[in-house]
């Protein structure tokens, strides 16, 4: 009786062992089936043995090559959508850069295979994908008569299969030829060059020189005041009306000054200071013989001030005189303008003369000569063009 019980227990144990050692089935994407034992999935790799022996060799497969695994207990785990011939599997994650594909179901032919979505839970959804966005997919289940639209995030899916709709035949479009009219070059409107019509305001630095031969009583040291070099500034407005002519209006300030010291045995006995100031109002016409070179005759009115001071030991002690008078003069300049889009530079050299003798101004020296001087001018300013209509 005891031996019978032992035999019964042994056969029961063998039966249970055989049931426990039932193999799992690995279905590959290429339709191969592997009967495997001790399946272990780690880091998207599947390791398994072909027998139940402990020292049996271990084999490995990539999850990407496996369609599904059917375990001995009946559970099925899907890993890839099985490849089909038409249409091919369009994507493997990540597919976030795919353009948006909108459904055109009215043009789909009957009999086309439905779209498929494989979720992270290894669940297959047969549907029609309406829109494949960068973040989610919109679809409706193929068996839903109401075609309710669902949405699923891309992070919740492993992949999807999209059957492209058949495009309707393109409708030919007739394009009418536009009539092209040829315009003769003589009929084209001509615009005046921007350099031919503009106005500008310039700010100038000026220097002046009174020549002794022309005005000795003003410039000579022995018989005159010794006023030769002068310095000043001016502001001018220029209006170029046409290509070869324009107007000029300007005013400014110029000053000459000289100081004399009389010494005896290197000792200063007395000294004197003479100062000449000029404030002109000028009106001229600019004539442009070649591009931006110009000649400018002008007339002017000049407010002239002559002042002088002496020391207490001078022959005329403690003199502090100041005389003003208005003179009208003539002059002429020639120069060159550098004009840009918004700025203009003007450089010119000129000569001015007061035709009337300066009897109104008196000094320790006789002042009967006309006041004549050369001047040089350099300025920069702003320009604005006016194109002719």
Secondary structure, 3 states (H helix, E strand, C coil): CHHHHHHHHHHHHHHHHHHHCCCEEEEECCCCEEEEEEEEEECCEEEEECCCCCCCCEEEEEHHHEEEEECCCCCEEECCCCCCCCCCCCCCCCCCCCCCCECCHHHCCCCCCCEEEEECCCCEEEEEEEEECCCEEEEEECCCCCCCCEEEEHHHEEEEECCCCCCCCCCCCCCCCCCCCCCCHHHCCCCCCHHHCEEEEEEEEEEEECCCCCCHHHHCCCCCCCCCEEEEEEEEEEEEEECCEEEEEEEEEEEEEEEEEEEECCEEEEEEEEEEEEEEEEEEEEEEEECCEEEEEEEEEEEEEEEEEECCCCCCCCCEEEEEEEEEEEEEEEEEEEECCCEEEEEEEEEEECCCCCCCCCCCCCCCCCCEEEEEEEEEEEEEECCCC
